[in-house]
Each structure stands twice: as structure tokens, then as C-alpha cells.
Amino acid sequence: MSNTFGNIFTLTSFGESHGAAIGGVIDGMPAGIEVDMDFIQQELDRRKPGQSRITTDRKEGDRVELLSGVFEGKTTGCPIGFIVRNENQHSQDYENMRCLFRPSHADFTYYNKYGIRDHRGGGRSSARITIARCVGGAFAKLALKQLGISIQAYTSQVGPIALDKDYRKYDLSKTEDNNVRCPDADKAKEMEELIASVKAKGDTVGGIITCVIKGCPAGLGEPEFGKLHAQLGAAMLGINAVKGFEYGEGFDCVSTFGSEQNDVFFNDNPNGNDDGRIVKMRTNHSGGIQGGISNGEDIYMRIAFKPVATLLMEQETVDLEGNPTTLKARGRHDPCVLPRAVPIVEAMAAMVVFDSFLKNKSAIINKR
């Protein structure tokens, strides 16, 4: 039923927005990894609702409870079970949607696929389900940290307000310094004001998140159907509200010539000292991936999020029988998902990279 993500490092999630809890099972986590519970909770806190004036007003503690797979602060190699209990549902806010299809939501498609749907907050289609992804991503990050691999995402565009596409122009350590999670303080202020004004009107706005992976070794990914950029693309496009994905220079590369786009190799260690021969590239137009396999340079990508589909204003729609009607949504909703989606993007990237690392390690062992 496609509720499991990954190949060797896997995450199986369960739960609904207004059910008892969101949870999951992580499998394939190596034994002996130190588990930093403060870090895992911090990742959930970055995603949780009610953080600021520009997010949903829903208040949830989002405290993660580990049920298995960890002993005396370290992973055991066994499946890691976890839950995060839902505590602040207002299911009555969705009663007027029970027999209606909300425009641009999953209501219509879920109903046609299953013949039944949970109208309370979207049920399984709710972005609240991404809690499980953040927990899985946090464990992957703990493992990647030991490998010297870091992942940093940030809000690079909200509506028409955009940063330069070159992530190297910004101090990404400042991403968490504001509510929008944008490393440029001035642009962040503009973005926050735009989101606040949109929220006041009952409307929504979309934007772009940029994600940078540093320290990734060369050799991750598969040469044919398991290309690393394809795995990253599938992971990002599986996040709620994502409409587009590009890595490297993406669509911008079509306006250049091959002589401008090629990443030229050079020997970074021409004197042959103890570090040995090191092959690097003078540019990184490819975004750290060539032939579907990582090349050792930074991997960078951009993920486009549409405006949230739930509007706090009247819209035309139809009921379950196809009769025309109108809907005015109630409840607590994000006017822009980007600030809370930053940790989700990082989590998905972390799980893809760590899963690819484990697959690559297995391939090398088999080769020997």
C-alpha cells in the first residue's frame, strides 16, 4: 500500500490527522548509533504547528515516544517503533466538509480510489502525517553525522519574494534565526509580512525550498533505474503540496551551451603528497550528481510548493452526488507550508542519502 519508504533503511508510517496518534517503524538502522533524543525532538519541534503568527494555530506538543530498537541510549539494530500522540484535534471544524469535495485536495481522488474517506483534516492525506518522516529523517541524520554528511534546507522563495539561486552566497547557519527559515534576514522579513497579509485575507501562498547536501562521497546512487537524483526527486515529490523538483542548475541549464555547462575535472593534489590524487571539478553545474551517481561535490536541489489548498473563503464545489454547492472552510490551517516544510525536506533527503550509502556499502562488499 506504499506506506513504506526506502530499500535497506526503511520507514513505515501509520496514522491520520485526527486519529489517536501518528507513528512508524524504522528498520535497517545499524546497531550502536548513539541516539540523541533532544535532537530528535528538536527536529519535530521545527515541524510542529503553532510556532508563530504565520503558521496554523493548532497546538500540539508532538512529543515522540520510542517503543523499541533503542537500549541504553544506542540503537540495537532491531526495528525502532515510535508514536507521536495527537492531542488537539478540532474534528467538528470539518463537519461541513463530510459530504463535499474540497477544491484541489485529495478528497475526490481518495474517495474514487477507496470508496471512503476520512473528512477530518484530510485523514491520511493530511500533512500531519509527515511527523513520521521527521522522526525517520532524524535517525538518518544521526547516522549521517558520523559519516561527515550534513543536510541543510531553507526557504528561498515565498510568492514573488526570492533569494538568489546560488546558495553559496548565504550563511545557511542563520536559517533558524527567523520564523520563515530564510538565511537572509531582510528577505525573511518581507516573506513573513507577505504570509501574514495572505493569512489575514483567508488566502494562501506557495514558494520554494532549497536543500544542500554537503560531504556526500562519490559513488552513491544506481546507474539505471535507481539514479540518486531520481530517488531524491521521488522523495521530494511525495511531500504534501510539492509540485516541482530540480537539482543542479535544473531548467536553467537549457539556455546554456555544453561548453558552458560541463563541469571540468582537475587534479587538486598535483604534487602527490600523502593525501594521494584527488579529482575535483572547477564548477558544479551538475549539482553533485552525474550519471545518476554522486560525484563528491555538494548536492543541491530546489523544491516547489503550491499554495495550500484550504482557503478560509467561500469556494464553489460539488457534493458526493455531484450537486453544485459552496464551501467555506473552518479550522486551523497554514497560509504557507514552507517554514514547517524545511525540516521535512531535510528528513527525506537524509533518508535517501543514508539508504543509498547502505546500498552502496552492500554493493562494494558483494563486489569483493
PATORZA-215484 format. One line per field, with one value per residue: z, y, x of N, C-alpha, C, CB in turn; residue number from 1. Coordinates in steps of 0.1 Angstrom, whole numbers. Glycine has a CB too. Layout:
<rs>
n.z <- (Z ...)
n.y <- (Y ...)
n.x <- (X ...)
ca.z <- (Z ...)
ca.y <- (Y ...)
ca.x <- (X ...)
c.z <- (Z ...)
c.y <- (Y ...)
c.x <- (X ...)
cb.z <- (Z ...)
cb.y <- (Y ...)
cb.x <- (X ...)
k <- (NUM ...)
</rs>
This chain:
<rs>
n.z <- (0 -3 20 30 29 13 9 21 45 60 64 77 79 100 108 112 106 126 142 169 171 154 139 135 120 120 101 95 106 116 143 174 171 186 202 202 219 224 201 182 191 187 159 154 167 150 130 141 146 153 158 152 142 116 110 113 139 154 183 193 212 201 211 209 213 219 212 208 198 208 232 263 253 227 193 186 164 158 148 151 168 171 184 181 198 190 202 201 185 165 155 148 133 107 100 82 58 53 33 11 -16 -12 -30 -50 -31 -17 -14 -34 -51 -32 -25 -48 -52 -29 -20 3 28 52 64 83 87 65 70 62 42 52 60 84 87 80 103 110 90 97 121 112 95 113 127 105 100 124 119 95 104 117 95 84 68 60 60 48 46 34 32 2 -15 -14 -27 -49 -37 -37 -31 -43 -66 -60 -35 -22 -16 8 44 57 83 96 91 109 124 121 117 92 82 66 53 48 64 58 35 47 65 47 35 57 63 40 41 65 57 37 51 67 49 44 25 7 1 -20 -26 -27 -15 -9 -8 5 3 20 20 10 -2 -33 -55 -46 -53 -82 -115 -133 -130 -104 -100 -82 -82 -91 -70 -50 -62 -62 -35 -27 -42 -31 -9 8 -11 -28 -60 -79 -88 -90 -96 -92 -118 -130 -148 -157 -171 -198 -213 -218 -233 -241 -237 -218 -197 -189 -163 -155 -149 -125 -111 -78 -62 -73 -66 -54 -26 7 8 -16 -50 -59 -74 -86 -94 -113 -115 -105 -120 -123 -100 -81 -89 -113 -141 -125 -102 -72 -72 -53 -50 -37 -33 -46 -45 -56 -44 -53 -38 -38 -33 -2 -3 13 18 37 28 8 -16 -48 -52 -54 -41 -28 -46 -68 -70 -74 -51 -23 -4 27 43 77 108 116 98 77 62 45 37 38 59 79 64 58 76 69 42 46 61 43 24 40 46 20 12 33 30 4 9 25 6 -12 2 6 -20 -26 -8 -19 -43 -37)
n.y <- (-12 11 24 23 36 36 13 -4 10 17 33 28 42 52 62 90 124 132 110 87 88 95 75 51 27 22 5 -13 3 7 -10 4 31 63 76 107 121 147 160 146 153 180 182 175 196 217 212 212 224 258 275 302 334 331 305 276 277 255 236 215 192 173 152 127 92 66 31 8 -8 8 8 16 42 37 25 -7 -22 -35 -32 1 13 39 65 94 112 125 154 177 179 193 182 188 210 202 192 203 195 169 158 169 178 191 218 211 193 161 148 140 122 103 93 82 62 45 45 55 80 98 126 144 167 158 132 105 118 142 167 164 138 138 139 114 111 130 119 96 108 121 101 91 113 113 91 98 120 108 100 123 138 163 180 207 227 254 282 297 311 329 333 360 369 364 347 349 323 310 292 295 321 327 326 297 289 307 301 293 315 330 332 323 307 315 323 349 378 403 396 376 390 404 382 371 391 391 365 368 388 375 354 369 376 352 337 318 311 300 287 282 258 254 229 217 193 184 169 145 114 104 81 72 60 46 33 31 25 34 60 85 112 107 92 111 130 116 113 140 148 133 146 165 189 195 205 206 198 202 197 206 229 226 235 259 252 248 270 273 265 234 237 256 244 220 203 207 185 185 180 181 177 180 176 152 144 130 127 117 113 136 140 167 191 221 236 232 226 204 197 180 153 129 109 97 91 101 126 136 163 192 184 199 212 222 227 230 243 243 268 264 243 247 272 300 311 316 290 275 243 207 183 148 136 150 174 210 232 253 260 270 269 259 259 253 263 263 292 292 267 265 273 253 231 229 212 188 184 182 158 139 140 131 105 93 96 82 56 51 51 28 8 11 4 -23 -32 -29 -47 -71 -70 -75)
n.x <- (8 21 31 55 88 119 148 169 174 145 113 82 51 22 -12 -36 -46 -66 -67 -57 -29 2 25 53 76 110 133 163 182 215 232 244 245 246 218 204 181 172 179 163 138 140 140 113 101 107 90 64 30 17 39 44 31 26 19 -3 -28 -31 -24 1 20 36 53 77 76 96 93 107 138 159 184 198 206 215 212 199 199 176 141 129 103 79 57 37 15 -17 -32 -48 -71 -97 -122 -148 -147 -146 -169 -187 -176 -180 -196 -187 -165 -134 -119 -90 -79 -71 -95 -115 -100 -91 -116 -126 -107 -108 -134 -143 -136 -117 -129 -120 -98 -85 -76 -56 -43 -34 -10 0 9 35 50 60 80 98 108 120 138 154 167 182 198 214 230 242 257 279 292 301 284 262 230 212 184 164 141 138 122 91 60 64 88 121 152 186 196 220 232 256 260 250 248 241 238 222 196 177 171 149 113 105 125 146 178 185 181 167 151 137 120 104 91 78 59 44 33 18 -1 -14 -26 -44 -63 -75 -64 -38 -3 24 58 94 117 151 176 206 232 260 293 288 299 316 299 274 242 224 232 211 179 178 188 204 195 169 158 159 142 118 113 110 88 69 61 36 19 40 50 70 104 139 174 208 216 192 162 173 196 190 193 219 251 268 295 296 282 294 312 344 371 398 431 434 455 483 510 512 511 508 481 473 460 436 406 388 362 359 337 302 278 263 252 262 258 262 255 236 248 264 290 308 308 289 255 227 194 161 128 95 66 31 5 -13 -42 -65 -86 -97 -121 -150 -157 -166 -179 -187 -210 -210 -227 -224 -237 -239 -225 -214 -185 -171 -142 -135 -116 -81 -54 -24 -12 9 31 58 77 74 79 105 122 110 118 145 146 136 156 178 171 171 198 212 201 210 237 240 231 252 274 268 269 297 308 297 310 336)
ca.z <- (0 -4 33 34 21 14 5 33 56 56 73 75 88 101 115 105 113 138 149 182 170 142 143 124 123 112 100 88 113 122 158 180 168 197 200 209 220 223 187 175 195 181 146 155 171 139 121 147 144 163 161 151 137 102 109 118 153 161 193 196 218 192 218 203 223 213 218 207 190 214 246 270 245 214 185 188 151 157 143 160 168 177 182 185 201 187 215 200 173 165 144 145 123 94 98 69 46 53 21 0 -21 -12 -43 -51 -21 -21 -11 -46 -55 -22 -25 -60 -50 -18 -18 17 31 65 61 94 84 54 74 59 32 59 61 98 86 78 116 109 81 105 130 104 90 124 129 94 103 134 113 85 111 119 81 79 58 66 51 53 37 38 24 -8 -22 -10 -37 -58 -30 -39 -29 -54 -66 -56 -21 -16 -12 21 56 60 97 100 86 120 131 119 116 78 79 54 58 45 74 51 27 56 70 36 33 68 61 29 46 74 50 30 62 72 39 43 13 9 -9 -21 -27 -30 -5 -14 0 2 10 19 25 4 -10 -47 -57 -42 -64 -91 -128 -143 -125 -91 -100 -69 -83 -92 -57 -43 -68 -58 -21 -25 -49 -23 2 5 -17 -37 -74 -88 -83 -99 -89 -100 -125 -134 -160 -162 -180 -212 -220 -219 -242 -234 -233 -205 -187 -184 -151 -159 -138 -124 -100 -67 -55 -83 -61 -50 -12 14 6 -28 -61 -56 -86 -83 -105 -112 -113 -100 -126 -123 -87 -73 -94 -127 -144 -115 -91 -66 -76 -43 -48 -30 -40 -42 -52 -53 -44 -54 -30 -43 -22 5 -9 21 19 46 20 1 -29 -54 -53 -55 -30 -32 -57 -80 -70 -71 -38 -19 8 34 53 90 114 117 86 74 50 37 43 36 72 86 54 57 82 62 31 51 66 32 18 48 44 7 12 41 23 -7 15 29 -6 -19 11 3 -34 -25 -2 -28 -54 -32)
ca.y <- (0 23 31 21 43 31 -1 -10 19 19 39 25 51 50 73 100 137 133 97 87 91 93 66 44 17 24 -7 -12 12 -1 -10 11 46 70 83 120 123 161 163 141 162 193 181 175 209 225 209 212 236 268 281 316 340 327 291 272 279 242 235 201 191 165 145 114 81 54 19 -3 -6 16 3 24 53 33 16 -21 -29 -40 -22 12 17 52 72 108 112 137 159 189 178 200 174 194 221 196 185 208 190 155 153 178 177 204 220 208 184 146 142 134 111 92 87 73 50 37 44 60 89 105 141 152 172 150 119 100 127 154 170 160 125 140 137 102 113 138 110 87 116 124 89 90 124 109 82 106 128 100 99 136 143 173 184 220 232 268 289 305 319 329 341 366 373 353 348 344 308 305 290 298 335 329 319 289 287 317 297 291 328 337 323 318 298 320 328 364 385 413 389 369 399 406 370 370 401 386 354 374 395 365 348 378 375 338 331 311 314 290 291 272 254 249 219 214 182 185 158 132 108 99 67 68 60 35 39 30 29 39 71 92 123 102 89 124 136 109 116 153 149 126 155 172 203 197 205 206 194 203 196 213 241 223 241 270 248 246 282 274 255 223 242 264 236 209 205 203 179 188 173 190 173 177 172 138 142 118 126 110 121 140 146 176 198 235 241 222 228 191 196 169 140 127 96 91 87 112 128 141 178 195 181 210 210 232 220 240 240 251 274 255 243 251 287 304 320 308 285 267 228 198 173 135 132 159 186 222 239 262 256 279 260 263 252 260 259 271 301 289 255 264 273 240 220 228 200 176 183 176 144 130 139 123 90 88 95 71 44 49 47 14 1 12 -4 -37 -34 -30 -60 -81 -70 -81)
ca.x <- (0 31 33 69 98 133 151 176 169 131 103 68 43 8 -19 -43 -46 -74 -67 -51 -15 10 37 60 86 122 141 176 191 226 233 255 244 241 205 202 166 170 180 151 126 142 135 99 97 108 79 51 22 16 52 45 19 24 16 -16 -30 -33 -13 4 33 44 64 79 78 102 88 116 150 170 187 209 210 221 203 202 198 162 132 126 89 76 44 35 1 -25 -37 -55 -80 -110 -128 -161 -144 -146 -182 -194 -169 -182 -202 -183 -151 -126 -111 -75 -75 -72 -108 -121 -92 -92 -130 -127 -98 -111 -149 -145 -125 -118 -130 -114 -84 -79 -72 -42 -37 -30 4 4 15 49 57 68 91 108 115 129 149 163 176 191 208 223 239 250 266 291 299 305 274 252 219 206 174 160 131 145 112 77 54 74 100 130 167 195 196 233 232 269 260 243 253 230 236 213 183 167 171 136 101 103 136 153 191 186 171 158 141 128 111 94 84 69 49 36 25 8 -11 -22 -34 -54 -73 -80 -58 -26 8 34 72 104 127 164 182 220 238 275 301 284 310 313 296 261 232 225 234 200 166 179 196 203 186 156 154 156 130 106 112 105 75 60 58 23 19 51 46 82 117 151 187 218 210 178 157 182 207 186 196 233 257 276 308 294 276 303 320 357 379 412 438 435 467 492 523 512 515 502 466 470 455 422 400 377 356 361 323 292 265 256 245 268 253 265 251 227 257 271 304 316 305 277 243 218 181 150 116 84 54 20 -2 -21 -55 -75 -88 -107 -130 -160 -154 -175 -175 -198 -211 -207 -235 -221 -246 -232 -227 -203 -178 -162 -135 -132 -105 -68 -46 -12 -13 21 37 73 85 73 83 120 127 105 127 158 143 135 169 186 167 175 212 216 197 219 250 239 231 265 283 265 274 311 311 294 320 348)
c.z <- (0 9 38 24 24 10 16 45 53 68 68 85 89 108 106 113 126 144 162 182 156 147 131 130 114 112 92 94 119 137 162 178 181 194 209 208 219 209 179 178 188 166 145 158 160 129 127 145 155 167 161 145 123 99 115 133 161 171 196 202 209 199 213 215 215 220 217 199 196 229 251 260 232 207 187 175 148 152 154 158 176 175 186 186 196 199 213 187 175 153 139 134 109 91 85 57 44 39 9 -4 -20 -24 -41 -39 -26 -18 -23 -50 -45 -23 -37 -59 -40 -15 -4 19 45 62 72 92 73 57 70 49 39 60 75 98 85 92 115 101 89 115 123 99 101 127 117 96 113 128 103 92 114 106 76 69 65 55 57 42 42 28 15 -15 -15 -19 -46 -51 -30 -36 -42 -54 -61 -41 -14 -12 2 32 61 75 103 97 98 128 130 116 102 74 66 59 55 54 67 43 36 62 59 34 44 67 50 34 56 68 42 40 66 62 37 31 17 -2 -9 -22 -30 -18 -13 -4 -4 10 8 25 19 -5 -24 -46 -52 -53 -73 -105 -137 -136 -111 -90 -88 -71 -85 -79 -49 -48 -63 -43 -19 -31 -41 -10 -2 -1 -27 -52 -84 -81 -94 -90 -98 -106 -131 -147 -166 -172 -195 -220 -222 -229 -234 -229 -221 -194 -181 -172 -153 -147 -137 -112 -89 -58 -65 -78 -55 -36 -6 12 -7 -39 -58 -68 -82 -96 -103 -110 -108 -106 -125 -110 -79 -77 -109 -130 -134 -102 -85 -70 -65 -40 -40 -39 -36 -51 -48 -54 -43 -47 -35 -31 -15 -1 -1 23 29 39 12 -13 -35 -54 -56 -43 -36 -44 -70 -80 -66 -57 -35 -6 14 45 67 96 113 106 84 62 40 44 44 50 79 77 53 64 75 49 35 55 54 25 26 47 31 7 21 35 12 -2 18 17 -13 -11 8 -11 -34 -19 -11 -39 -49 -30)
c.y <- (13 31 30 28 37 17 -9 -3 22 26 35 34 47 62 82 113 138 119 99 92 89 84 60 34 20 10 -5 -2 4 0 -1 26 53 78 95 123 138 165 158 149 175 193 181 189 219 224 212 225 246 275 296 321 336 312 288 274 266 240 220 201 183 158 131 104 70 41 7 1 3 11 11 35 50 24 2 -29 -35 -29 -12 16 30 56 86 110 126 141 171 190 186 194 181 205 216 190 190 203 175 150 162 174 190 206 218 200 170 140 134 122 100 85 78 61 40 35 50 70 95 120 149 155 165 136 116 110 140 155 166 146 126 140 125 103 121 129 101 95 119 113 88 101 120 99 89 115 121 98 112 142 151 177 197 225 246 273 299 314 318 338 347 370 362 357 345 329 302 304 294 313 338 321 310 286 297 313 297 304 335 327 317 307 302 326 343 371 395 406 381 378 402 394 368 379 397 375 359 381 386 358 356 378 362 331 324 315 303 295 280 270 249 240 217 203 183 173 145 126 105 84 63 69 49 40 38 34 35 51 80 104 119 98 101 131 129 112 130 155 142 134 163 186 205 195 204 203 196 202 202 226 239 229 252 265 247 259 284 264 245 228 251 255 225 213 199 197 185 181 183 187 170 173 158 136 131 117 119 119 123 146 154 183 213 242 229 224 216 189 183 155 140 112 89 88 100 113 134 156 180 191 192 209 220 225 231 235 249 258 264 255 247 266 290 315 311 303 276 252 220 189 159 130 141 172 199 227 248 257 268 271 267 256 260 254 268 280 298 277 255 264 260 228 219 216 187 174 177 162 135 129 130 108 85 86 84 57 41 45 33 4 0 3 -19 -41 -37 -43 -71 -82 -77 -97)
c.x <- (9 31 47 78 112 135 158 172 155 123 89 60 29 1 -27 -43 -54 -76 -60 -37 -10 22 43 70 98 129 153 186 203 227 245 255 238 228 204 188 163 170 168 139 127 137 120 94 98 96 65 44 23 29 52 31 16 22 2 -16 -31 -21 -11 18 42 56 65 82 84 98 97 129 161 172 200 215 216 211 208 203 185 153 129 111 88 62 45 20 -5 -32 -47 -64 -92 -118 -141 -159 -146 -160 -189 -187 -172 -187 -198 -168 -144 -118 -96 -70 -75 -85 -114 -113 -92 -106 -131 -118 -103 -126 -152 -133 -128 -118 -124 -100 -77 -75 -58 -35 -32 -15 9 11 30 57 66 81 102 115 124 141 159 172 186 202 218 234 248 260 280 299 304 296 264 242 213 196 170 149 139 135 98 70 64 87 110 145 174 195 209 233 245 270 255 250 241 228 226 198 173 166 158 125 99 114 143 166 193 176 162 147 132 117 100 85 73 57 39 27 14 -3 -20 -31 -46 -66 -80 -75 -45 -15 18 49 81 113 140 170 197 226 253 281 297 295 306 309 282 251 234 225 221 187 166 188 194 194 171 150 150 144 117 103 105 91 65 56 45 26 31 46 58 95 128 163 197 212 196 174 165 192 203 190 211 238 265 289 308 289 285 311 334 364 392 418 441 448 478 506 524 516 508 487 463 464 440 417 388 372 357 347 314 279 257 249 250 264 256 262 243 235 263 285 313 314 292 265 233 206 171 137 104 72 43 14 -11 -35 -66 -76 -99 -116 -139 -155 -165 -170 -188 -198 -208 -215 -233 -229 -237 -235 -215 -197 -170 -155 -134 -120 -92 -58 -34 -15 -2 28 52 80 85 78 98 126 122 114 140 157 143 149 179 183 172 190 217 212 206 233 250 239 245 275 281 270 289 315 308 305 332 347)
cb.z <- (12 -15 43 34 25 28 -7 31 59 53 73 77 82 109 123 103 103 134 140 188 180 135 153 116 122 118 94 74 124 116 163 176 156 203 203 202 233 231 180 179 210 182 139 165 183 131 117 162 142 175 151 142 138 94 116 115 155 151 206 183 232 180 233 193 230 214 210 199 177 215 246 274 253 216 170 197 150 171 139 158 174 173 189 175 215 175 224 200 169 164 148 157 125 93 110 69 48 64 22 4 -35 1 -47 -51 -8 -12 -7 -58 -58 -8 -26 -72 -47 -5 -20 28 21 74 60 108 96 49 66 53 21 73 58 107 74 71 127 103 69 112 138 92 84 137 130 81 107 146 106 77 124 125 71 74 50 72 50 55 36 39 32 -17 -37 5 -30 -64 -15 -53 -18 -54 -80 -62 -18 -26 -23 20 68 52 104 95 80 130 127 107 119 68 79 47 52 30 85 43 17 68 74 23 33 81 58 17 53 84 40 23 74 74 26 42 2 9 -5 -33 -14 -42 5 -18 1 4 4 27 40 -5 -3 -56 -50 -30 -71 -89 -135 -148 -125 -81 -113 -65 -95 -102 -50 -44 -83 -60 -14 -32 -63 -18 6 18 -7 -34 -77 -95 -78 -107 -85 -112 -135 -124 -158 -151 -175 -213 -213 -205 -253 -243 -245 -208 -192 -196 -138 -165 -141 -121 -105 -58 -45 -92 -50 -59 -4 29 5 -26 -74 -44 -96 -72 -108 -124 -126 -85 -141 -125 -89 -59 -90 -131 -146 -120 -95 -50 -88 -45 -62 -26 -36 -44 -50 -63 -31 -68 -15 -50 -27 20 -14 35 5 59 11 -1 -28 -69 -39 -69 -24 -21 -53 -92 -60 -82 -26 -18 6 39 48 100 107 131 74 71 54 35 35 28 81 90 40 64 97 57 24 64 74 22 17 63 46 -4 17 55 18 -16 27 38 -16 -20 26 3 -44 -17 11 -34 -58 -18)
cb.y <- (0 31 27 6 58 33 0 -10 31 6 54 10 65 36 80 95 147 138 87 73 82 106 56 54 2 35 -19 -7 20 4 -24 6 49 79 73 131 118 169 157 126 163 197 168 165 214 222 195 210 232 262 276 321 355 332 282 257 288 230 242 193 184 173 146 114 77 55 16 -15 0 31 -12 15 61 26 21 -28 -40 -46 -28 24 6 62 64 119 110 134 163 201 164 216 160 199 227 186 187 223 192 151 153 193 171 204 235 221 186 139 154 144 115 98 98 81 55 41 31 49 101 100 144 144 170 158 109 87 131 154 184 159 117 153 136 90 121 150 102 82 129 127 76 92 136 102 70 114 133 87 92 136 131 185 173 230 223 277 296 297 316 333 352 379 377 348 339 351 304 313 276 295 343 325 328 276 289 331 284 280 336 347 331 329 283 331 320 367 392 422 379 363 413 409 358 372 415 382 344 383 405 355 344 392 380 339 342 296 327 281 298 277 243 261 206 227 168 197 158 134 96 101 59 77 73 25 31 15 17 28 80 97 132 90 80 134 135 93 115 163 144 114 165 173 213 187 217 220 179 216 182 204 246 229 245 277 234 244 294 272 263 212 251 275 230 204 199 214 164 204 166 190 161 189 182 130 155 119 140 98 113 149 135 186 194 241 247 222 231 180 195 170 138 131 88 79 76 112 136 138 185 210 167 224 196 244 211 243 242 242 286 258 229 245 293 310 330 315 277 271 224 190 173 125 133 152 185 232 228 277 244 292 257 261 239 257 259 262 315 301 242 276 284 237 223 241 200 178 196 185 143 135 153 127 88 99 108 72 45 62 56 11 6 27 -1 -39 -23 -18 -61 -79 -55 -75)
cb.x <- (-9 26 23 73 98 138 161 191 178 125 105 65 44 5 -10 -58 -51 -88 -60 -52 -7 14 32 68 81 131 132 174 184 239 236 267 235 252 193 211 160 180 193 149 125 156 140 93 105 121 79 53 7 11 62 57 19 36 26 -19 -41 -33 -17 3 32 49 61 91 64 118 75 109 146 166 190 220 219 234 203 192 209 157 119 136 80 87 33 41 -2 -35 -26 -46 -83 -108 -130 -167 -130 -135 -191 -194 -154 -192 -218 -183 -150 -117 -113 -68 -84 -61 -118 -122 -77 -90 -140 -123 -84 -105 -154 -145 -124 -106 -145 -116 -76 -67 -81 -43 -47 -36 8 -8 9 52 46 59 87 101 104 121 144 154 168 184 200 216 232 241 260 287 289 319 267 259 208 217 161 172 120 153 112 75 45 68 96 129 172 209 194 244 228 280 253 228 258 231 250 216 184 172 182 137 89 104 131 144 201 184 180 167 148 136 118 102 93 76 54 44 34 15 -5 -13 -25 -49 -67 -95 -55 -28 15 32 76 113 122 173 174 229 233 279 300 271 316 325 306 257 232 213 244 198 157 183 193 217 190 155 164 168 131 108 125 114 76 66 69 15 19 63 38 83 117 150 190 224 220 169 143 188 211 171 190 240 266 277 314 284 264 312 313 365 380 414 451 423 464 494 527 520 513 505 460 461 456 421 395 381 342 368 318 292 267 265 231 264 238 279 264 220 267 270 304 330 305 276 237 224 176 151 115 81 56 10 -11 -22 -57 -74 -91 -101 -122 -173 -140 -178 -168 -198 -225 -209 -250 -222 -257 -235 -228 -208 -169 -169 -121 -144 -102 -62 -55 0 -14 31 33 77 80 59 77 126 123 91 129 163 130 125 175 184 152 171 219 210 182 220 253 227 221 270 280 250 271 317 302 280 323 352)
k <- (1 2 3 4 5 6 7 8 9 10 11 12 13 14 15 16 17 18 19 20 21 22 23 24 25 26 27 28 29 30 31 32 33 34 35 36 37 38 39 40 41 42 43 44 45 46 47 48 49 50 51 52 53 54 55 56 57 58 59 60 61 62 63 64 65 66 67 68 69 70 71 72 73 74 75 76 77 78 79 80 81 82 83 84 85 86 87 88 89 90 91 92 93 94 95 96 97 98 99 100 101 102 103 104 105 106 107 108 109 110 111 112 113 114 115 116 117 118 119 120 121 122 123 124 125 126 127 128 129 130 131 132 133 134 135 136 137 138 139 140 141 142 143 144 145 146 147 148 149 150 151 152 153 154 155 156 157 158 159 160 161 162 163 164 165 166 167 168 169 170 171 172 173 174 175 176 177 178 179 180 181 182 183 184 185 186 187 188 189 190 191 192 193 194 195 196 197 198 199 200 201 202 203 204 205 206 207 208 209 210 211 212 213 214 215 216 217 218 219 220 221 222 223 224 225 226 227 228 229 230 231 232 233 234 235 236 237 238 239 240 241 242 243 244 245 246 247 248 249 250 251 252 253 254 255 256 257 258 259 260 261 262 263 264 265 266 267 268 269 270 271 272 273 274 275 276 277 278 279 280 281 282 283 284 285 286 287 288 289 290 291 292 293 294 295 296 297 298 299 300 301 302 303 304 305 306 307 308 309 310 311 312 313 314 315 316 317 318 319 320 321 322 323 324 325 326 327 328 329 330 331 332 333 334 335 336 337 338 339 340 341 342 343 344 345 346 347 348 349 350 351 352 353 354 355 356 357 358 359 360 361 362 363 364 365 366 367 368)
</rs>
